[in-house]
Amino acid sequence: MTDLTNKIPLEVSQVTKTLNKGGFEAYIVGGCVRDLIIGREPKDWDVTTNANPEEIQALFVKTFYENDYGTVGVVNEDVIHETLKVVEVTPFRIEGKYTDHRHPDSVKFANKLEDDLKRRDFTMNAIAYDIDKGHLIDPYKGQEDIKDKVIRTVGEAGDRFTEDALRMIRAIRFSTELGFMINKETSDAIEKHAELLTKISIERIRDEFCKIIMSPNPMAGIVMLQRYGILKYIVPELEEGLGIKQNGDHIYEVWEHNLRALNHSADRGWPLDVRIGALLHDVGKPRTRLWNKEKNDYTFYGHDVVGGKMTSKILTRLKFPNDFIDNVSKLVRYHMFFSDIETITLSAVRRIVKNVGPENVWNLMKVRACDRIGMGRPKEQPYRLRKYEAMIEEAMRAPVSVGMLKIDGLKIIEITKTPPGPKIGYILHALLEEVLDDPTLNTAEYLENKALALINLDEKGLKELGDKGKESKEEAEDKEVGEIRKRHGVK
């Protein structure tokens, strides 16, 4: 007998004990039981009981009940762990037909746990655990499937998928998250019923797709989505890369190259925007591929521009937030920023930073690293990529110049009632000298008062102060740039 009791937080066991003391059955159920058996930390905790919502609420101090399925949220206050702030308690239930392939037409509360378990999607999610008795209830042999690393539906796969078509993507998501195989009956049913996904809201599809992308092996997930005929309902543009050979720099077709770039982003644990940027970075290549007789090879001129526009359309269709769409589209649009590092200028690098945004530029470098690994190159960061990183940091550092001052020439002219001329510039550089020594002096009030004092000096004295400020600025710049380049291992 498997005893999981010592792995269950007190906040959860207190909920089931309270229900038991109230005269009701209570079990933890579903994904949390599956994760405990596997040895993973559950992301949330679900309890099922033969009490109805009103009876559940009567037993606890703070609850909420705002749904059609009988689920009561039991609130645990003063807990640190986010997953324990709310424990969801749902009555045993029997579901009616799913005529829209999304939601049950009706939900009835049941008296038996077995009625509740038979409505669930996969055997590994149809296991309940009695904390008080330390006993697992597993009528569909979910423990065996977990041990064998197999994803299998509860009952007929076709029935489960016609009830809720999203379960087909969930099967693939679980496969990529857990490293499990989907059994043949289940995978055959996915292929047969894939078209039912047209009945599902794009938001629900997007959320499952994102979980696949954020899994440890998203490449395997995308391959399964394509193999089972599902990808065309999510990102059909990716399938255009199948069979599309590239030029001599690439050893993989566009399809595999994009997936390998994605997998590298997962290997590095990078965030969703980088992962989707890596997946879509060459999505424009199939539409821009041309045969060049002179080069005797394919060219893909403008694929970055085309890909950026395609990415925006794809993510808009999937109803991602506007900021996310903008950021990822820029990663795709500007991923071809490479040039000769011997001739690239700092101003050109600044333009790259401006195009993608300072907050996004390091993600652009990550996408470029994924692109390189996806080409089959052995190094993620060759010298020229490290050189670019140094130049980007150099371009982004806080400017040590009069432009950083909380005062400008116009303000000095206004408060000192002095006409424009060299004297104003001398004052600015003299003020800079002070701020370089003590950045806390960079306030409008201090600098205005200091400018009023400096205006009484003659131009020669001001020029000396200004020249000293320029020298300090150059020394500070040289030192900072030197440290940046040393840190990146470049000259």
PyMOL commands that set and color helices and strands:
alter all, ss='L'
color gray80, all
select helices_A, chain A and resi 5-7+10-21+31-38+53-59+82-84+113-117+123-125+142-148+157-163+166-178+184-199+202-213+218-227+231-233+236-239+254-267+272-280+285-288+303-317+322-333+346-356+361-374+383-396+402-404+409-416+422-437+439-441+444-454+459-487
alter helices_A, ss='H'
color red, helices_A
select strands_A, chain A and resi 26-29+46-49+63-64+72-75+86-91+93-95+107-109+128-130+135-137+150-151+181-182+290-292+297-299
alter strands_A, ss='S'
color yellow, strands_A
deselect
rebuild
show_as cartoon
